[in-house]
Structures are given as structure tokens and as C-alpha cells.
Amino acid sequence: MPANNASPESPQLRKRKTEESTNTPSDENLETSEKYTEEQVRAVEQIRKCKDYYEILGVAKDAGESELRKQYKKLALQFHPDKNKAPGAVEAFKAIGNAFAVLTDPIKRKRYDTYGLEAMQTTESYPTQERYYYAHSFEGDMTAEEIFNMFFNGPTYVRRGSQWQRFHSHQTHTHDVNTRSTLLQAMPLLLMILVSLLSSMFVSDPAYSLTRTSKYYYERRTNNLDVPYYVKENFLHNYKDSLPKIERQVEDEYIMSVRTSCFRERNYKENMIWRAKHFKDINLESKARELRTPSCDILNDLYKAYNPH
């Protein structure tokens, strides 16, 4: 056999095969070689260090809904899985969506402001060494991805295991047809709303208001309970004959409003006392018991006026 023909077991052939396998990237390496910048890594770390939902979105505690939506759009674009491949970006994106879902819901926001993050946490346990728990602490009605798509109508991602993957629907080409179908189905509701708006244009204004406005500027008081109410300039001319009936309506509406406010004040006070007892916080319990309920005081005065003896 000639010397220049290397056998399958020769060292030269084995060396050449090793070099080829080393220089040829595998499909797995191509798929996992995600590109991201140091700035994206720092941004993710900054979100991970946040201690509450307001800090995650970068807004003040008195931020309105328009400011929350504006800030969410900005952050969602920055951390979306299609834009940011840095480690932890998916969790940061989900944390941003959870924060937005809580703070734009009046009930959930009030609960969060009152009781803190522990009231929003699920019963599922997570590793204690992982301090970044905002992505798991709230189970909203909508996921972060659904909120993002609601604003931007972008590509849909689904979670498979621990990875976000783009979801391709075979019905994409029927989007226009589905949109027209949805509009047709909504036509009866739109017609009902239109009829309601038109009918409201022909309904006369109420005789009074419990709050002063530019239209109801002149103050009057009921003869029975001395309840203030506000009327237009020509009130007596239009309602002179029905004045006693109107004042009874004013007092009934006022009492109902005060009763509702009293219920809210007592409920808030009782919740604060319960929370203080639950966490065995003596100072908080003392402050909670000292909370005033002004609407309840007004209601008691009204009852005394009804029953002086």
C-alpha cells in the first residue's frame, strides 16, 4: 500500500476530522448564541433590584393612568423578548406587566397600597435566595404578553418550559375577515349605545345637585335636616310647587351617600386593625384604632336629628 494514502485509523485523518468538528458550529450553538448589550444587562439588573411596583415602572405613587400607560409602553418595548435577549429579560418583562396590571386596576391598586406586596403574593413558594419575586407575586387577569399585544398588536409569544417562543397562527391571513365579523357582531351594541346617547340629549337636567358646579351654583338647605344642596338660578320658579318632595329626595340621597362613606371608613379601619394583629404590630394597631370615621359621625348626628328622644 502506498505511503501517501492515509488509512482510516491514521493520526493525520483523525486530526483533520477533529479540526473540522471544532470549526463547524452546531445548530444548538447557533440557536443559543443570543446577542445582547451591556446596557440591556444593566437595565435588567435595575429592574431586578426594584422593591415595589411603582419603582418597577419608574412612576410616583400618585401617578395617573395615562402616565402608567405611557411608562409601560416604553418599558415593554425595551424588555420585550423580541427586543431584549439579556439573561433575566423575560422575567423583567413579566414583572413590568404585572406591575402595570395591578396599578391600573383601582381595586388591586388600593389593596396593594394598603397591605403591600405580601397581600398580592400567591401561595406558591419560590427559592429564598431569589429576591426578584415581582414576576411571580401577582396572578393578573392578563399576562404581560397579552397586555403588550393589547397596546402594540405585535407578534404573539407563548411560554414553553422556561423559554418564550414566537407563536405562528395559520389564521393570520384571515385577520381582516375576522375583524369585519367582529364589527358586525358588535353593531347591535353600538346601536344601543347610540340610541342611549341620543335619548340622554332630550332628558331634562335634574332639579338639584349635592355638589356645587358652574351649572348648580346657588346653595339651599332642606328645612328638616338642614342638608345643603345646589340649584340653578330659576329653581324656585320651576319647582315651587314640588319643593317639599324635592327636599325629601335631597335628604334621602344625602343619607345614602353618607352611609356608603361610613361603610368604607369602617371597613378600612377594621382591615388595618386586622393587619396589625396579623403582623403583631402594636404601634400599627394603636394607630388603626385611632383612625376617625367622620362620615359615621355625621350619620349618627342625622339619626339623632330624626329621633331627638
Summary of the structure (lengths in Angstrom):
residues: 309
radius of gyration: 32.4
end to end distance: 127.7
largest distance: 127.9
contacts: 729
relative contact order: 0.06
helix: 58%
strand: 6%
